[in-house]
């Protein structure tokens, strides 16, 4: 079965189809804007993928993913930097999909160190307000609130090392 998506990467739209090569296989055929390649993708954490590209000298990449503010929005963390990505974003916006609702759990996108905690339990926060800064892969990543609300819990502590997927802040 092949899944097809519209993906906006930093404002530029791409057509992407993904096909798993064999039941239970970690190998996929990707077609991106008509260019075909294969990738071996394994989840190494709740929001971290390890990718190997056999056709490109078995190059390997670690990719961190953090849900964004709207349905299908993601922040993608690469060694070179971070990207804002929207999967089927135009379709979702046309359908009137709302921003994040309910309790939101902000987690570490990949292993790193908490540099700064910018909120405390009980604080009122706005959409996109920075909550915590995590250093991962020699980059500072400012994690923001996906919604306006109140900070319910802040298990993150400045200076501590965290694993990918570790709960940092809860906004309700």
trRosetta pair geometry for C-beta under 8 A, 3 or more apart (Angstrom, degrees):
i j d omega theta_ij theta_ji phi_ij phi_ji
1 19 7.2 -176 91 -131 34 76
1 20 7.5 18 55 29 74 97
2 17 5.2 16 176 178 112 113
2 18 6.9 158 -156 76 65 39
2 19 4.3 -31 -99 -82 85 98
3 17 6.7 166 85 -154 42 63
3 18 5.1 -13 59 57 93 93
3 19 7.8 172 19 -74 63 50
4 15 7.2 -8 -169 -175 100 88
4 16 7.2 160 -154 89 53 47
4 17 4.5 -23 -98 -98 77 89
4 18 8.0 -180 -80 17 34 66
5 15 7.7 160 83 -157 49 46
5 16 4.9 -17 62 67 95 96
5 17 7.5 165 17 -86 67 40
5 18 7.5 18 2 -3 110 104
5 87 5.4 -35 -169 -160 134 91
5 88 5.7 -94 -151 -47 83 89
6 13 6.1 -18 -174 -160 96 106
6 14 7.6 149 -162 76 50 44
6 15 6.4 -29 -105 -101 61 61
6 16 7.8 153 -104 23 13 81
6 87 7.6 131 77 -168 54 44
6 88 5.4 98 50 -99 86 49
6 89 7.3 -110 102 31 102 67
6 90 6.2 -47 109 33 147 107
6 91 6.7 133 38 -16 127 107
7 13 7.2 142 79 -154 40 54
7 14 4.9 -25 68 64 92 94
7 15 7.9 159 22 -96 80 13
7 16 5.2 15 2 4 124 127
7 85 6.2 -12 -172 -168 101 100
7 86 7.0 159 -156 79 51 50
7 87 5.5 -15 -105 -106 83 62
7 88 7.8 -20 -76 -31 53 47
8 11 6.3 6 179 -113 107 13
8 12 6.7 146 -156 67 64 30
8 13 5.2 -32 -95 -91 75 65
8 14 7.6 162 -90 16 26 73
8 85 6.9 158 82 -156 58 48
8 86 4.3 3 50 52 106 101
8 89 5.3 -56 17 31 122 136
8 90 7.4 111 -39 -30 125 92
9 12 5.6 -31 66 62 76 88
9 14 6.3 13 3 0 109 120
9 83 5.7 -10 -161 176 91 132
9 84 7.7 146 -155 81 44 52
9 85 5.4 -8 -103 -106 69 84
10 83 5.7 -86 -41 -151 100 89
10 84 6.0 107 -84 50 58 83
13 90 7.7 0 -108 -20 130 131
14 32 5.9 -3 173 -167 127 88
14 33 5.4 -76 -148 -47 87 102
15 31 7.9 -25 116 116 88 90
15 32 7.5 153 82 -155 54 40
15 33 5.8 115 46 -85 81 51
15 34 7.8 52 71 -32 114 66
16 30 6.7 -25 -161 -164 94 94
16 31 7.0 155 -153 81 44 57
16 32 5.2 -1 -105 -105 83 73
16 33 7.9 -19 -71 -26 62 60
17 30 7.3 155 79 -155 52 46
17 31 4.5 4 50 51 97 106
18 28 5.6 -14 -165 -176 89 130
18 29 7.6 149 -156 77 41 53
18 30 5.9 -9 -103 -104 70 72
19 28 6.5 146 74 -162 43 74
19 29 4.6 -13 61 56 101 100
20 23 7.6 74 123 -97 127 28
20 25 5.9 147 176 62 92 96
20 27 7.5 105 -162 82 59 54
20 28 5.7 -44 -101 -102 47 80
21 25 5.3 -77 82 96 67 154
21 27 4.5 -46 54 102 118 101
21 28 6.3 -173 -3 -102 90 22
21 29 5.8 98 -57 -25 107 92
21 38 7.1 2 -22 -137 148 115
22 25 3.6 79 74 -29 100 134
22 27 6.9 41 33 55 106 103
25 28 8.0 163 108 -57 102 56
26 40 5.4 52 114 -166 98 77
26 41 5.9 -150 177 65 85 51
26 42 5.2 7 -159 -75 144 82
27 38 6.2 5 -174 -178 99 111
27 39 7.3 166 -150 87 56 38
27 40 5.1 -30 -94 -98 73 73
27 41 7.9 137 -105 17 24 70
28 38 6.8 162 84 -154 43 64
28 39 5.4 -17 61 62 93 85
28 40 7.8 158 17 -94 72 26
28 41 6.0 -5 8 11 121 116
29 36 6.5 -8 -176 -163 98 99
29 37 7.7 166 -154 88 56 31
29 38 5.5 -36 -100 -98 60 77
30 36 7.2 156 85 -150 50 49
30 37 5.5 -16 62 65 97 79
30 38 7.2 155 16 -106 79 23
30 39 5.8 25 -10 3 122 114
31 34 6.7 1 179 -118 98 12
31 35 6.9 158 -156 74 56 37
31 36 5.1 -20 -99 -94 80 73
32 35 5.4 -28 67 61 77 93
32 37 7.5 -19 14 22 105 104
37 53 6.5 -8 164 -149 127 106
37 55 5.5 -133 -146 47 89 138
37 56 7.5 11 -153 -27 133 107
38 53 7.5 139 85 -148 58 59
38 54 5.8 -16 86 41 110 110
38 55 6.1 113 39 -17 86 111
39 51 5.5 -24 -170 -159 118 100
39 52 6.9 144 -163 71 63 45
39 53 5.7 -30 -106 -95 77 69
39 54 8.0 -173 -105 6 28 80
40 51 7.1 142 74 -159 55 47
40 52 4.3 -11 56 58 107 101
40 53 8.0 -154 20 -67 75 25
40 54 6.8 78 -17 -35 107 100
41 49 5.6 -15 -163 -171 96 120
41 50 7.3 153 -153 78 46 51
41 51 5.4 -8 -101 -103 77 76
42 49 7.0 143 74 -159 37 67
42 50 4.9 -17 64 58 91 101
43 46 7.8 27 177 -119 118 16
43 48 7.1 112 -163 80 62 56
43 49 5.8 -45 -100 -101 53 68
43 50 7.9 172 -102 16 6 78
44 48 4.9 -58 68 104 89 107
44 49 6.9 132 12 -132 85 16
44 50 4.9 69 -31 -24 125 107
44 62 7.3 -53 40 -133 143 100
44 164 7.3 73 103 47 83 155
45 48 3.6 44 42 29 107 112
45 110 6.9 141 48 -121 153 56
45 111 7.6 -171 -68 -39 157 81
45 163 6.9 -167 -128 159 129 90
45 164 3.1 41 159 93 164 133
45 165 5.1 -158 169 -18 99 111
46 107 6.8 -32 83 132 132 158
46 164 6.4 -177 35 132 73 91
46 165 3.3 97 25 -104 118 129
47 64 6.1 47 124 -164 94 71
47 65 4.7 -133 -174 67 88 77
47 66 6.2 58 173 -79 150 53
47 107 6.4 144 -2 93 138 121
47 109 5.4 -89 111 -142 129 56
47 110 7.4 -110 93 -61 91 59
47 164 6.0 -149 56 178 77 102
47 165 5.8 155 9 -77 88 76
48 62 6.4 -5 -172 -175 105 95
48 63 7.0 155 -156 81 56 48
48 64 5.3 -24 -101 -102 80 67
48 65 7.3 -171 -79 16 32 78
48 109 7.3 117 -72 158 85 59
48 110 5.1 102 -93 -106 122 83
48 111 8.0 2 -66 -12 160 75
48 164 4.4 -41 -19 -154 128 163
48 165 7.6 -99 -3 -33 97 93
49 62 7.4 163 84 -156 48 48
49 63 4.7 -13 60 60 96 101
49 65 7.1 44 -6 -16 102 115
50 60 6.7 -6 -177 -170 89 106
50 61 7.6 162 -157 83 46 46
50 62 5.8 -22 -103 -103 67 71
50 63 7.9 180 -82 20 21 76
51 60 6.7 159 86 -154 52 55
51 61 4.6 -12 60 60 103 94
51 62 7.7 179 20 -84 77 23
51 63 6.1 33 -8 -6 118 117
52 58 5.7 -9 -174 -162 105 70
52 59 7.2 163 -152 82 54 41
52 60 4.9 -20 -98 -99 76 83
52 61 8.0 178 -76 21 35 67
53 56 4.1 8 115 37 122 111
53 57 7.8 30 91 52 91 55
53 58 7.0 173 75 -131 51 19
53 59 4.9 -6 49 56 106 91
53 60 7.7 -169 14 -79 71 36
53 61 7.7 34 -14 0 104 106
54 58 5.7 12 -115 -87 47 69
56 59 4.7 -38 109 10 106 116
61 78 6.9 -21 -171 -140 120 94
61 79 7.1 -123 -143 -5 85 109
62 79 7.3 87 52 -52 84 95
62 110 6.9 100 144 -134 117 141
62 137 7.6 -175 81 -82 119 134
63 76 6.2 -21 -170 -167 104 96
63 77 6.9 144 -166 72 50 60
63 78 6.1 -14 -113 -90 77 73
64 76 7.2 145 78 -164 56 44
64 77 3.5 -8 59 54 108 117
64 109 3.7 86 164 147 125 102
64 110 3.8 -93 -85 -38 131 109
64 136 6.8 41 -32 123 162 151
64 164 6.9 -143 -119 -125 102 115
65 74 5.5 -30 -158 -165 92 125
65 75 7.5 145 -157 76 43 53
65 76 6.0 -11 -102 -107 69 66
65 77 7.5 -138 -57 19 28 83
65 109 6.6 -179 60 -151 22 100
66 74 6.7 138 70 -162 44 69
66 75 4.6 -12 60 56 101 101
66 77 7.3 55 -6 -21 102 108
66 106 7.9 29 -160 -151 118 74
66 107 7.5 -168 -121 66 92 75
66 109 4.4 -68 -52 -89 106 114
66 143 6.7 -123 -164 -123 159 101
67 73 7.1 79 -178 85 61 71
67 74 6.2 -54 -116 -105 34 67
67 100 7.8 107 132 -89 122 122
67 146 6.7 -1 112 -89 99 149
68 73 2.8 -85 73 124 131 101
68 74 5.3 -109 -18 -57 101 14
68 75 5.8 124 -79 -29 89 76
68 84 6.9 82 -102 -150 142 87
68 85 7.8 -171 -28 63 135 59
68 86 7.4 -68 48 -90 155 74
68 146 6.9 136 150 -117 31 104
69 73 5.6 -18 45 79 59 152
69 99 5.4 -29 162 -143 85 108
69 100 6.3 -101 -160 -11 48 104
69 127 6.3 71 -140 -170 129 107
69 128 6.6 -23 -80 -66 139 85
69 144 7.9 -27 -68 99 103 113
69 146 4.9 179 -113 -148 54 71
69 147 7.5 146 -147 -61 80 56
70 73 4.4 82 54 -11 76 126
70 86 7.4 12 73 -126 114 108
70 89 7.2 82 94 -134 129 92
70 92 6.6 139 148 120 114 137
70 93 7.6 13 171 -75 155 84
70 97 6.6 104 -177 103 97 107
70 98 8.0 -149 -134 132 80 26
70 99 5.4 -68 -93 -107 67 66
70 100 7.7 -118 -91 -33 26 70
71 92 4.6 -162 84 -156 110 143
71 97 4.1 -60 21 149 138 146
71 98 7.8 74 -24 62 108 40
72 86 5.6 62 121 -169 99 67
72 87 4.2 -130 -165 66 97 75
72 88 5.2 -114 -131 62 157 80
72 89 5.4 -161 103 -78 126 63
72 92 5.1 -168 16 -26 132 152
72 97 7.8 79 6 85 104 159
73 84 7.3 -15 -165 -173 95 89
73 85 7.3 150 -157 87 48 51
73 86 5.1 -19 -100 -104 69 80
73 87 7.9 -156 -68 21 24 70
73 89 6.7 70 -75 -102 78 112
74 84 7.7 156 84 -159 49 46
74 85 4.7 -20 66 68 96 100
74 86 7.5 174 22 -83 70 32
74 87 6.9 37 -2 -12 114 103
75 82 5.7 7 179 179 97 122
75 83 7.3 159 -159 79 53 44
75 84 6.1 -29 -104 -102 69 60
75 85 7.4 156 -102 21 18 82
75 109 7.2 -81 92 -95 104 151
76 82 6.5 158 80 -158 48 67
76 83 4.6 -14 58 59 103 96
76 84 7.9 -177 18 -85 81 12
76 85 5.2 42 -16 -6 117 128
77 82 5.0 -25 -102 -102 62 94
77 109 5.2 111 2 126 141 141
77 110 6.1 -130 88 -5 142 125
77 136 6.6 26 168 91 152 128
77 137 7.1 148 158 30 111 135
77 139 7.5 -177 -156 74 105 137
77 141 6.4 -22 -104 -98 132 143
78 81 6.2 6 65 57 92 44
78 82 7.0 164 23 -93 70 38
78 83 6.9 32 0 -6 113 103
79 137 5.6 -124 -116 178 60 137
81 139 6.9 160 -115 -121 47 154
82 139 7.3 166 -30 140 98 150
82 141 6.6 110 -54 -116 146 100
86 89 3.0 18 150 -54 126 138
86 90 7.9 102 122 -25 128 60
86 92 7.9 -129 180 36 105 126
88 91 4.4 -41 179 42 91 120
88 92 5.7 98 117 -27 86 95
89 92 5.6 -57 -145 37 31 110
89 93 6.2 27 160 -16 67 106
90 93 5.9 -53 -144 38 31 108
90 94 6.3 33 155 -20 64 106
91 94 5.8 -57 -150 36 29 111
91 95 6.4 21 154 -14 64 110
92 95 5.8 -62 -149 41 31 107
92 97 4.2 -45 -177 22 91 138
93 96 7.6 46 -179 -72 34 26
93 97 7.0 -74 -77 37 31 89
98 101 6.2 45 104 -43 124 116
99 127 6.7 -12 164 -121 162 135
99 146 6.9 -179 171 161 98 80
99 147 5.9 151 127 -98 112 86
100 104 5.3 38 161 -84 140 132
100 146 3.8 60 -3 130 155 115
100 147 4.3 -118 80 -46 104 112
101 147 7.1 132 -84 -100 30 154
102 172 7.8 -44 170 -140 41 69
103 152 6.9 -19 -134 2 106 154
103 170 6.3 -5 -173 -174 103 101
103 171 7.3 160 -156 84 54 46
103 172 4.8 -20 -103 -102 79 83
104 145 7.3 111 84 -160 143 70
104 146 5.0 -161 -152 50 158 114
104 147 5.8 153 -17 20 144 112
104 149 7.5 147 21 33 110 151
104 170 7.2 159 82 -157 49 52
104 171 4.7 -11 59 61 101 95
104 172 7.6 -176 21 -81 68 36
105 167 5.8 -58 -170 -125 109 98
105 169 7.9 161 -158 86 43 48
105 170 5.5 -16 -105 -106 66 80
106 131 5.9 104 59 74 171 151
106 132 6.9 153 119 26 135 118
106 143 5.3 129 -179 149 125 130
106 145 7.5 -79 -59 -101 137 50
106 146 7.7 174 -80 -10 96 98
106 167 7.7 94 74 -157 49 58
106 168 5.1 -63 104 65 91 101
106 169 4.4 3 50 58 120 90
106 170 7.4 -156 18 -76 77 31
106 171 7.0 51 -20 -5 108 102
107 164 7.9 59 145 174 108 50
107 165 5.2 -10 169 -154 137 33
107 166 6.2 149 -160 70 84 34
107 167 5.6 -47 -101 -93 83 41
107 168 6.1 151 -120 3 26 91
108 111 7.2 57 139 -101 133 23
108 112 6.2 -166 -163 38 120 99
108 134 5.7 162 -127 -136 89 165
108 136 7.4 139 -176 -67 97 135
108 162 4.4 171 -54 119 158 128
108 163 6.8 138 72 90 140 33
108 164 5.8 -130 103 -123 97 32
108 165 6.5 -36 61 25 83 20
108 166 4.5 21 12 48 120 89
108 168 6.0 115 -50 -45 73 117
109 134 7.4 162 24 77 86 142
109 136 6.6 -145 71 33 92 166
109 141 6.5 -89 29 142 128 163
109 143 7.6 179 -24 -89 103 117
109 164 6.8 -33 132 -135 27 86
110 136 4.6 119 75 -174 101 146
110 137 6.7 17 94 -22 145 106
110 164 4.7 -15 -130 -93 35 105
111 136 6.5 137 85 -130 42 103
111 161 7.4 11 -174 179 88 95
111 162 6.9 -173 -144 96 50 55
111 163 5.4 -22 -100 -132 86 45
111 164 5.4 -57 -43 -35 62 79
112 134 4.7 96 95 165 137 101
112 135 5.2 -177 -176 87 113 48
112 136 3.3 -80 -72 -79 132 81
112 137 7.5 -63 -89 -4 108 58
112 141 7.5 132 32 28 179 117
112 161 7.3 -162 112 -148 26 65
112 162 6.1 -9 64 57 65 88
113 134 6.9 157 76 -160 35 68
113 135 4.9 -10 57 55 90 101
113 136 7.9 172 20 -69 57 57
113 159 7.2 -25 -178 -162 103 23
113 160 7.2 178 -150 95 68 30
113 161 5.3 -41 -97 -99 75 61
113 162 7.2 149 -106 14 23 79
114 117 6.6 17 171 -55 124 88
114 132 6.4 -47 -143 -177 101 116
114 133 7.5 108 -165 80 57 54
114 134 5.7 -40 -101 -103 52 77
114 156 5.0 163 -119 -174 151 106
114 157 6.3 124 73 77 148 38
114 158 5.5 -124 120 -113 102 35
114 159 6.6 -28 77 26 88 27
114 160 5.4 17 30 55 114 75
114 161 8.0 -152 5 -85 76 14
114 162 6.0 70 -38 -17 94 121
114 168 7.1 161 -101 -130 121 112
115 133 4.5 -51 63 103 108 103
115 134 6.6 173 6 -109 86 19
115 135 5.3 85 -46 -25 114 99
115 140 6.4 -32 10 -127 157 101
115 158 6.7 -9 142 -144 22 88
116 132 6.9 180 93 -155 59 51
116 133 4.4 31 45 36 93 112
116 158 5.7 15 -113 -109 31 117
117 120 7.8 85 135 -74 112 62
117 131 7.8 -22 -156 153 62 64
117 132 5.3 -13 -116 -112 59 91
117 154 6.1 100 -170 178 132 129
117 156 5.2 165 -96 102 116 107
117 157 7.0 -44 -31 -124 140 21
117 158 5.3 -118 -1 -49 92 90
117 169 7.9 154 -146 -72 95 111
118 130 5.3 37 49 115 166 93
118 131 5.7 -169 57 -171 103 19
118 132 6.2 -153 14 -76 87 37
118 133 7.1 79 -32 -16 110 89
119 123 4.5 -136 -160 56 96 151
119 125 6.2 -23 -109 -73 148 123
119 129 7.9 86 -65 124 128 117
119 131 5.2 -43 8 -143 125 72
119 132 7.5 -79 25 -53 91 75
119 151 4.9 171 147 -71 128 157
119 154 6.3 -169 94 -87 83 136
119 169 6.6 67 63 -133 122 138
120 123 5.4 108 56 -30 63 113
120 151 6.6 135 93 89 28 147
120 154 6.1 -92 -134 8 36 151
121 151 5.5 -135 -119 114 33 99
121 152 6.6 -13 -136 151 90 19
121 153 6.0 12 -96 -102 111 30
121 154 5.7 -134 -47 4 76 97
122 150 6.7 -24 -150 -175 27 106
122 151 6.4 -29 32 68 25 90
123 150 7.1 159 83 -155 38 62
123 151 4.5 25 52 15 86 124
124 148 7.9 12 178 -176 86 83
124 149 7.6 -149 -148 120 61 24
124 150 5.7 -38 -99 -98 58 71
124 151 7.9 -124 -67 -1 15 80
125 129 4.5 -149 -169 62 93 140
125 131 6.8 7 -129 -87 157 96
125 145 4.6 144 133 -46 133 163
125 148 6.7 -163 99 -142 60 47
125 149 6.3 -7 57 61 89 59
125 150 7.3 147 15 -108 80 20
125 151 6.1 79 -18 -48 119 90
125 171 6.1 -74 52 -126 133 127
126 129 4.5 106 56 -39 74 117
126 145 6.9 138 83 66 35 134
126 148 5.2 -12 -136 -106 44 91
127 145 6.3 -126 -127 99 28 97
127 146 7.2 -17 -139 158 78 24
127 147 5.8 -23 -95 -139 84 22
127 148 5.1 -51 -35 -45 77 78
128 144 4.8 2 -157 163 42 144
128 145 6.6 -60 1 61 12 74
129 144 6.1 149 71 -156 27 89
129 145 4.9 10 52 19 83 117
130 133 7.1 13 -179 -60 122 86
130 142 4.8 -46 -125 -180 116 113
130 143 7.3 100 -150 71 66 39
130 144 5.3 -55 -90 -96 43 79
131 143 5.6 -52 56 98 98 85
131 144 6.3 139 -3 -130 88 25
131 145 5.6 110 -49 -54 117 79
131 151 7.5 151 -136 -102 112 118
131 168 7.4 121 116 119 118 113
131 169 4.7 -111 159 30 138 170
131 171 7.5 -107 -96 -53 146 120
132 142 7.9 167 88 -153 38 50
132 143 5.1 -6 63 52 83 109
132 154 7.9 159 -69 -148 120 100
132 156 5.3 33 -124 85 149 167
132 168 5.0 -122 43 160 165 132
132 169 5.7 -177 -19 -26 122 123
133 140 5.7 -5 -176 -171 110 101
133 141 7.0 154 -158 76 58 43
133 142 5.2 -24 -102 -99 83 66
133 143 7.4 -176 -89 14 30 75
134 140 7.6 148 79 -155 34 53
134 141 5.1 -24 67 63 84 98
134 143 6.4 32 5 -18 107 115
134 162 6.9 -65 -134 46 125 129
134 168 7.3 -92 -58 -98 126 154
135 138 7.3 5 180 -123 99 17
135 139 6.9 166 -151 80 63 32
135 140 5.5 -34 -95 -95 75 60
135 141 7.4 157 -99 14 23 78
136 139 6.3 -29 70 60 60 82
136 141 5.8 -13 27 2 104 128
143 168 6.7 80 73 80 155 152
143 169 7.5 165 106 25 123 122
145 148 7.4 90 126 -86 133 29
145 149 7.1 -162 -174 38 131 91
145 169 8.0 -81 -89 114 80 136
145 171 5.3 99 -138 -71 104 168
146 171 7.4 169 41 60 76 137
147 171 6.3 168 61 117 91 130
149 171 4.7 116 75 166 124 96
149 172 5.4 -165 169 90 133 32
150 171 7.1 155 77 -158 31 68
150 172 5.8 -26 64 65 83 81
151 154 6.3 13 170 -51 125 102
151 169 6.4 -57 -140 -169 103 105
151 170 7.2 108 -166 78 60 56
151 171 5.8 -43 -101 -102 52 71
152 170 4.3 -55 64 104 107 105
152 171 6.6 164 4 -117 89 15
152 172 4.5 66 -49 -9 123 111
153 167 8.0 8 105 150 119 124
153 169 7.2 168 90 -156 60 42
153 170 4.2 30 45 33 93 117
154 168 7.5 -10 -152 156 63 56
154 169 5.3 -1 -111 -111 72 78
154 170 7.7 -132 -63 25 42 71
155 166 8.0 -129 102 162 122 90
155 167 5.3 54 43 104 137 98
155 168 6.7 -127 65 -136 84 20
155 169 7.7 -153 29 -73 69 34
156 160 7.4 -165 -164 53 60 117
156 162 7.3 -32 -120 -67 90 145
156 167 7.9 -133 -48 120 81 55
156 168 4.0 26 -53 -153 126 76
156 169 6.3 -39 6 -50 120 76
157 160 4.6 64 74 -8 94 127
162 166 4.1 -133 -171 55 106 151
162 168 7.1 9 -133 -80 168 98
163 166 5.1 115 58 -42 68 111
167 170 7.1 4 -174 -54 116 93
